[in-house]
């Protein structure tokens, strides 16, 4: 009995500590007050066209180089039977101190195709961030002209993807200084050949046993992904030569990252009801698919899951990238823990991430230090793909609230969503979620695109009072954005590692700046940067609560103080 009370008291203490940490986190949706008025419309008319339920994404990037993050939203297009009077087109919003202006027309990026996601990267190394848009149809590559406008250079530069493009990512596969491009393609689907699928009602009425709904992914065949190699600013389709094009699966999320710590970026792909893929880079832009061998193709039970979004991050601060994948309702989201020896283990249930995710259908996600305590937390965007799911399963809902899992710093996570409450509990059908310091105050905010609904801008208003340090890198011998650079900082609390990488989540591109939370530490004793394919640089004794601009081999300077 005495042991029981000890365990009970310990549980109460853990709960109180978690509750206190949760009270230090707060998110406020300020989209409406700043005129960020994007509304996604899936273009449907009740005919259950399969493409309707998958989008949409969002990209946050500084398109005009004025020091703050702007936002680009892919939009759908009218499907047969759609009769609304609004114009559906992609939208670009300029950010001026959290006041948002629709600059789509002057920028020239108001595409009216059925768009899904986007990716941002300076493919031509001219200092302006370019924009790639994935479509149900022909993808588009926009070159940033540096004057607030963009030019469609898709065909001119060798891009030719007509499949159902989903997530995309810019990265340098061979460290030659030019960003290459990976695009996930989903299924072989046509509006002209839209199957009529039904599911059994859980509680039949009036003799009706079935109701129409969206089809299961198993109805459709997968499509090979695309890998475009950047040769001095022009792209060459090397999908087959690289080893990527031989797989015809249902690709959804993608994130590059150096999972084996050998100095080049590998690629992890989340597939829907297919085995996930891990392409190990040989350093020269050729890849060996190793998911099964390394333990990340299936979950711990040996089953393929319905992978949607994906991200990489070092959750246990051992210097190795772990993998987090969001999945379908009835499945858990999955955390693959990097063992540092070429293999991963499914640690989902043992670290507390299984049960809280089982009734949600998750898409966008990020491993991100939301409370700046030096440990990566997890944000998950939720929303079902079946609008009438409650007819078939009373435990599930179409609109769902998003979740935050707090890193307990002891090898476990706690779902603190309801403890935080407020705007975080708003229910929607969330898809793409982009992460970055949108108000430039040193903590990470969240932009969410909701399927068939209003976009949301969740500003991190937490009273966490922890210190932080941020870095914006500029490459000289490597790619201009320094994507793939490895940053290690040392403080009194130990070392942390992160990589410059705007990819991850779902249909999304994120802030390229890297922010480390350092809790109560008052000095960053050292920072070392491994530039892609190049030398290492080290800096000593940096003060916290500042962003630092580091130009490779040239200079380090303070950008701003957020606190």
C-alpha positions in Angstrom: 0.0 0.0 0.0 2.9 2.4 0.8 4.3 1.7 -2.6 1.0 2.5 -4.2 0.8 5.9 -2.5 4.4 6.7 -3.6 3.5 6.0 -7.2 0.2 8.0 -6.9 2.1 11.0 -5.4 4.7 10.8 -8.1 2.0 10.8 -10.8 0.4 13.9 -9.2 3.8 15.7 -9.1 4.4 14.9 -12.8 0.9 16.1 -13.7 1.4 19.4 -11.7 4.8 20.0 -13.4 3.3 19.4 -16.8 0.4 21.6 -16.0 2.7 24.4 -15.0 4.7 24.1 -18.2 1.4 24.1 -20.2 0.4 27.3 -18.6 3.5 28.9 -20.0 2.3 28.2 -23.5 -0.4 30.2 -25.2 -1.4 30.6 -28.9 -3.7 33.3 -30.3 -5.2 33.2 -33.8 -4.6 36.7 -35.2 -5.3 36.0 -38.9 -8.5 38.1 -39.0 -7.2 41.1 -37.2 -4.3 41.4 -39.6 -6.4 40.9 -42.8 -4.9 37.4 -43.5 -8.2 36.4 -45.1 -7.4 33.4 -47.2 -10.2 30.8 -47.4 -9.5 27.5 -49.0 -12.2 26.0 -51.1 -11.8 22.4 -52.3 -14.0 23.0 -55.4 -16.3 20.2 -54.7 -20.1 19.9 -55.3 -21.0 16.8 -53.4 -19.7 14.3 -56.1 -16.8 13.2 -53.8 -14.0 13.8 -56.3 -11.0 12.2 -54.6 -8.7 15.2 -54.9 -11.0 17.4 -52.8 -9.9 16.1 -49.4 -6.1 16.3 -49.7 -5.2 20.0 -49.8 -4.0 22.5 -49.0 -0.6 23.6 -48.0 1.1 26.9 -47.1 4.6 28.4 -47.5 6.1 31.1 -45.3 9.1 32.8 -46.8 10.6 36.3 -47.1 9.8 36.9 -50.8 10.7 40.6 -50.8 13.8 40.4 -48.5 12.4 43.0 -46.0 13.2 40.9 -42.9 9.8 39.2 -42.2 8.0 36.1 -43.4 5.3 36.4 -46.0 2.7 33.7 -46.8 1.7 31.8 -50.0 -1.4 29.7 -50.1 -2.2 27.2 -52.8 -5.9 27.1 -53.8 -8.0 24.5 -55.5 -10.1 25.1 -58.6 -13.7 24.4 -59.5 -14.7 20.8 -60.1 -17.7 19.6 -62.1 -20.9 20.9 -60.5 -19.2 23.7 -58.5 -21.3 26.9 -59.0 -20.0 29.5 -56.6 -19.4 33.1 -57.7 -15.9 33.5 -56.2 -12.7 33.3 -58.1 -10.4 30.5 -56.9 -6.7 31.3 -57.3 -3.5 30.9 -55.3 -2.7 33.8 -53.0 0.5 35.6 -51.8 0.2 37.9 -48.8 2.9 40.4 -47.9 3.6 40.7 -44.2 4.2 44.2 -42.8 4.4 44.0 -39.0 1.6 41.4 -39.0 -0.6 43.4 -41.3 -1.2 41.3 -44.4 -1.7 42.7 -47.9 -2.8 40.5 -50.9 -0.1 41.1 -53.5 -1.0 38.2 -55.7 -1.7 40.2 -58.9 1.4 42.3 -58.8 3.6 39.3 -57.9 2.1 37.3 -60.8 1.6 34.1 -58.8 -2.2 33.8 -58.9 -2.4 30.4 -60.6 -5.9 29.0 -61.1 -4.9 25.4 -61.4 -5.9 22.8 -58.8 -3.0 23.5 -56.5 -2.0 21.3 -53.5 1.3 22.4 -51.9 4.4 24.5 -52.4 8.1 24.7 -51.6 10.5 27.6 -51.4 14.2 27.8 -52.3 16.7 30.0 -54.0 17.5 27.6 -56.8 19.5 30.2 -58.8 21.5 31.5 -55.9 20.7 35.1 -56.6 19.5 36.0 -53.1 15.8 35.9 -53.9 13.6 33.0 -52.8 11.9 31.2 -55.6 8.6 29.3 -55.4 7.5 25.8 -56.6 3.8 24.9 -56.6 2.6 21.3 -56.8 -0.7 20.8 -58.7 -3.2 18.1 -59.6 -1.9 18.6 -63.1 1.1 20.5 -64.2 3.4 21.8 -61.5 4.8 25.4 -61.7 8.2 26.9 -60.9 8.2 30.6 -60.3 11.5 32.5 -60.5 11.7 35.5 -58.1 12.6 38.6 -60.1 13.8 40.5 -57.0 11.4 43.4 -57.6 8.3 41.9 -56.0 7.3 39.9 -59.0 7.7 36.3 -60.2 8.1 34.7 -63.7 6.8 31.2 -64.6 9.9 29.4 -65.8 8.6 25.8 -65.5 9.2 24.5 -69.0 12.2 26.7 -69.7 14.1 25.2 -66.7 13.1 21.6 -67.4 10.3 20.9 -65.0 7.6 18.6 -66.4 5.5 17.0 -63.7 1.9 16.3 -64.7 1.0 13.8 -61.9 -0.9 14.7 -58.7 2.0 16.5 -57.1 1.9 16.8 -53.3 4.8 17.8 -51.0 8.1 19.1 -52.4 11.5 20.0 -51.0 14.5 21.9 -52.1 17.9 20.5 -51.0 21.4 20.0 -52.3 21.9 16.3 -53.1 25.6 16.5 -54.0 26.8 19.7 -52.2 27.6 21.4 -55.4 26.1 24.7 -54.3 22.8 24.4 -56.3 19.5 23.3 -54.8 17.9 20.2 -56.3 14.2 19.3 -56.0 12.2 16.3 -54.8 8.5 16.1 -55.5 6.1 13.5 -54.1 3.4 12.3 -56.4 0.2 10.7 -55.0 -2.1 8.5 -57.1 -3.1 7.9 -60.7 -6.5 9.6 -60.7 -8.7 11.4 -63.2 -11.8 13.6 -62.7 -13.3 11.8 -65.8 -12.9 8.5 -64.1 -14.1 9.1 -60.5 -15.2 5.9 -58.8 -18.4 5.9 -56.7 -17.4 4.5 -53.4 -19.7 3.7 -50.4 -19.2 2.6 -46.8 -21.5 0.7 -44.4 -23.4 2.9 -42.0 -22.7 2.3 -38.3 -26.3 3.0 -37.4 -28.5 2.4 -40.5 -31.7 4.4 -40.9 -34.8 3.9 -43.1 -33.4 0.7 -44.6 -30.2 2.4 -45.9 -27.2 0.3 -45.2 -24.5 2.3 -47.1 -23.7 5.9 -47.8 -21.4 7.5 -50.5 -18.1 8.9 -49.4 -14.5 9.4 -50.5 -12.8 6.3 -51.8 -10.1 4.5 -50.0 -6.5 5.1 -51.3 -6.4 1.4 -52.2 -8.7 2.1 -55.1 -6.0 3.9 -56.9 -2.5 3.0 -58.0 0.5 4.9 -56.9 2.7 7.1 -59.1 6.5 7.5 -59.0 8.0 10.6 -57.4 10.2 13.1 -59.2 13.8 14.1 -58.5 15.1 17.1 -60.5 18.8 17.7 -60.4 19.9 21.4 -60.6 22.8 21.8 -63.0 23.9 25.5 -62.8 20.4 26.8 -62.5 18.5 24.4 -64.8 16.8 21.2 -63.9 17.3 17.7 -65.3 14.9 14.9 -64.5 17.1 12.3 -62.8 14.3 10.4 -61.2 15.5 7.1 -62.7 19.2 7.7 -62.7 19.2 8.7 -59.0 17.3 5.5 -58.0 14.1 7.2 -57.0 11.9 6.7 -60.0 11.6 2.9 -59.7 9.1 3.1 -56.8 5.4 3.7 -57.7 3.8 4.4 -54.3 1.3 6.9 -52.9 3.6 9.7 -51.9 2.4 12.4 -49.5 5.1 14.0 -47.2 8.8 14.4 -47.8 11.7 15.7 -45.8 15.5 15.7 -46.6 17.9 15.3 -43.8 21.3 13.8 -42.8 19.9 10.8 -40.9 23.2 8.9 -41.0 25.4 12.0 -40.0 27.8 11.6 -43.0 27.5 15.1 -44.3 24.9 14.8 -47.1 21.1 14.9 -47.1 19.1 11.7 -47.3 15.4 11.7 -48.1 12.5 10.3 -46.1 9.1 9.9 -47.8 5.8 9.3 -46.1 3.5 7.1 -48.2 -0.3 6.5 -47.9 -0.9 2.9 -47.1 2.4 1.9 -48.6 5.8 1.3 -47.1 7.5 4.6 -46.3 10.9 5.2 -48.1 14.3 6.2 -46.8 16.7 7.1 -49.6 20.3 7.1 -48.3 22.5 9.5 -50.3 25.9 8.4 -51.5 27.1 12.0 -51.5 26.8 12.3 -55.3 23.1 12.6 -55.7 22.4 8.9 -56.1 20.3 7.0 -53.5 19.8 3.6 -52.0 16.4 2.8 -50.6 17.0 1.5 -47.1 13.7 1.9 -45.2 13.2 -1.7 -44.4 16.8 -2.4 -43.5 16.9 0.7 -41.2 13.5 0.0 -39.5 11.5 3.0 -40.8 9.4 1.4 -43.6 6.7 0.0 -41.4 5.6 0.6 -37.8 6.9 -1.6 -34.9 4.2 -4.2 -35.7 5.4 -4.6 -39.2 2.5 -2.8 -40.8 2.3 -0.1 -43.5 0.5 3.0 -42.2 -1.3 5.9 -44.0 1.6 8.3 -43.8 0.7 12.0 -44.4 3.2 14.5 -42.9 6.7 14.0 -41.7 9.5 15.8 -40.0 13.0 15.3 -38.6 14.6 16.5 -35.4 16.8 15.4 -32.5 14.2 14.8 -29.8 16.6 13.2 -27.3 19.6 15.5 -27.9 22.0 12.7 -28.8 23.1 14.3 -32.0 21.1 12.1 -34.4 18.0 13.0 -36.4 14.8 11.1 -35.4 11.7 10.7 -37.7 8.1 11.6 -36.9 5.3 10.6 -39.3 1.6 11.5 -39.0 -1.0 8.9 -39.9 -4.6 8.0 -40.3 -7.3 7.7 -37.6 -7.2 4.3 -35.9 -3.4 4.3 -36.4 -0.9 6.1 -34.1 1.4 8.8 -35.4 4.8 7.2 -35.4 8.1 8.2 -33.8 11.2 6.4 -35.1 14.1 6.9 -32.7 17.5 7.0 -34.3 19.8 4.5 -32.6 22.9 6.1 -34.1 24.1 2.8 -35.6 22.2 2.8 -38.9 18.9 1.6 -37.5 15.8 3.1 -36.0 13.2 1.8 -33.5 9.5 2.5 -33.3 9.4 4.3 -29.9 5.9 5.7 -30.3 4.1 3.9 -27.4 7.0 3.8 -24.9 7.4 7.6 -25.0 3.7 8.4 -24.8 2.8 9.4 -28.3 0.6 6.5 -29.3 -2.7 6.6 -27.4 -3.3 10.4 -27.7 -3.1 10.2 -31.5 -5.3 7.2 -32.2 -8.6 9.0 -32.8 -7.1 11.8 -34.9 -6.2 11.9 -38.6 -3.0 13.9 -38.8 -1.3 15.9 -41.6 1.1 18.8 -41.0 3.6 18.4 -38.2 6.8 19.8 -36.8 9.4 18.8 -34.2 9.9 22.2 -32.7 10.9 23.8 -29.3 7.7 25.8 -28.6 8.6 26.7 -25.0 12.3 27.4 -25.6 13.4 25.0 -22.9 16.0 23.3 -25.2 14.0 20.2 -26.0 11.9 19.6 -29.2 8.2 19.4 -28.7 5.7 18.2 -31.4 2.9 20.0 -33.1 0.3 18.1 -35.1 -2.4 19.4 -37.5 -5.5 17.2 -37.5 -8.6 16.8 -39.7 -10.3 13.8 -41.2 -10.5 13.2 -45.0 -14.1 11.9 -44.9 -16.6 14.7 -44.3 -19.3 12.3 -43.2 -17.1 10.0 -41.1 -19.4 10.2 -38.1 -21.9 8.1 -40.1 -19.4 5.2 -40.3 -17.6 5.6 -37.0 -19.0 7.5 -34.0 -15.5 7.9 -32.5 -14.2 10.1 -35.3 -15.1 13.6 -36.5 -14.3 15.5 -39.7 -13.2 18.8 -38.0 -10.7 18.2 -35.2 -8.5 20.3 -33.0 -4.7 20.3 -33.5 -2.3 18.9 -30.8 0.8 19.8 -29.0 3.0 17.2 -27.3 5.4 18.6 -24.7 8.8 17.0 -24.4 9.3 16.0 -20.8 13.1 15.9 -21.1 13.1 12.4 -19.7 12.4 10.4 -22.9 8.6 10.9 -22.9 6.0 13.3 -24.2 2.7 14.6 -22.8 -0.3 15.7 -24.8 -0.9 19.2 -23.2 -3.4 20.5 -25.8 -6.4 20.8 -23.5 -4.2 22.3 -20.8 -3.2 25.1 -23.1 -6.7 25.5 -24.4 -7.8 28.8 -26.0 -7.5 29.1 -29.8 -5.6 25.8 -29.9 -8.9 24.0 -29.4 -10.5 25.4 -32.5 -11.8 22.6 -34.7 -11.1 22.6 -38.4 -9.9 20.3 -41.2 -6.3 21.2 -41.0 -3.7 20.2 -43.6 -0.5 22.1 -44.2 1.1 23.8 -41.2 4.2 26.0 -41.6 6.4 27.0 -38.7 8.6 30.1 -38.2 9.1 33.2 -36.2 6.4 35.3 -37.9 6.5 38.2 -35.5 10.3 38.1 -35.0 10.2 37.8 -31.2 12.4 34.7 -30.9 9.7 32.0 -30.6 8.0 29.9 -33.2 4.6 30.7 -34.5 2.3 28.5 -36.7 0.5 29.2 -40.0 -2.2 26.6 -40.7 -4.1 26.0 -44.0 -7.5 24.4 -43.4 -9.2 22.3 -46.1 -12.4 24.1 -47.2 -11.9 26.7 -44.5 -10.2 29.8 -43.2 -6.4 29.9 -42.7 -5.2 30.5 -39.2 -2.2 32.3 -37.8 -1.3 31.1 -34.3 1.1 33.5 -32.6 3.1 32.0 -29.8 2.3 34.3 -26.8 3.5 32.0 -24.1 5.0 33.5 -20.9 7.8 30.9 -20.9 10.6 33.5 -20.1 13.3 31.2 -21.5 16.3 32.4 -23.4 16.9 31.6 -27.0 19.4 32.2 -29.8 18.6 32.3 -33.6 20.7 32.0 -36.7 20.3 33.1 -40.3 23.0 31.6 -42.5 24.2 32.7 -45.9 26.3 30.4 -48.0 29.2 31.4 -50.3 30.7 28.2 -51.6 27.6 26.2 -50.6 24.0 27.1 -51.7 23.0 30.7 -50.9 20.4 29.7 -48.2 22.9 27.2 -46.6 20.2 24.5 -46.6 21.8 21.4 -45.2 24.1 23.2 -42.8 24.6 21.6 -39.4 24.6 23.9 -36.4 25.8 22.7 -33.0 25.6 25.0 -29.9 27.0 24.5 -26.5 25.7 26.0 -23.3 25.9 25.1 -19.6 23.0 22.7 -20.2 24.8 20.8 -22.9 24.9 20.6 -26.6 22.1 20.9 -29.2 22.2 20.2 -32.9 19.9 21.4 -35.8 20.1 21.7 -39.5 19.0 24.5 -41.8 16.0 22.9 -43.6 12.8 24.6 -44.6 11.2 21.3 -45.7 9.0 18.9 -43.7 5.4 19.0 -42.4 2.9 18.5 -45.3 2.5 20.5 -48.6 4.6 23.1 -46.8 7.8 25.2 -46.6 9.0 26.7 -43.3 11.3 29.5 -42.0 15.0 28.8 -42.9 16.2 30.5 -39.7 17.2 28.1 -36.9 16.1 29.0 -33.3 17.4 27.2 -30.3 15.8 27.5 -26.9 18.4 27.5 -24.1 16.1 27.6 -21.0 17.8 29.8 -18.3 21.3 29.6 -19.8 22.7 33.1 -20.2 25.5 32.4 -22.7 26.1 30.3 -25.7 29.7 29.2 -25.1 30.3 28.1 -28.7 28.5 27.5 -32.0 30.0 25.4 -34.8 28.7 25.3 -38.3 29.3 22.5 -40.8 28.7 24.1 -44.1 27.5 21.7 -46.8 30.4 20.1 -48.6 32.8 22.7 -47.1 34.7 23.8 -44.0 33.6 24.2 -40.4 33.4 27.5 -38.6 33.3 28.1 -34.9 32.2 31.2 -32.9 32.5 31.8 -29.2 30.6 33.4 -26.4 27.4 34.7 -28.0 24.7 36.5 -26.0 21.2 35.0 -26.1 17.9 36.6 -27.3 19.3 37.7 -30.6 19.3 36.6 -34.2 22.8 36.4 -35.7 23.4 36.6 -39.4 26.4 34.5 -40.4 27.9 34.8 -43.9 30.1 31.8 -44.7 33.7 32.6 -44.2 33.0 36.4 -44.0 31.2 37.7 -41.0 28.8 37.3 -38.0 26.5 40.1 -37.0 23.5 40.7 -34.9 20.2 41.1 -36.7 17.7 41.9 -34.0 16.7 41.3 -30.4 13.2 39.9 -29.9 12.9 40.2 -26.2 
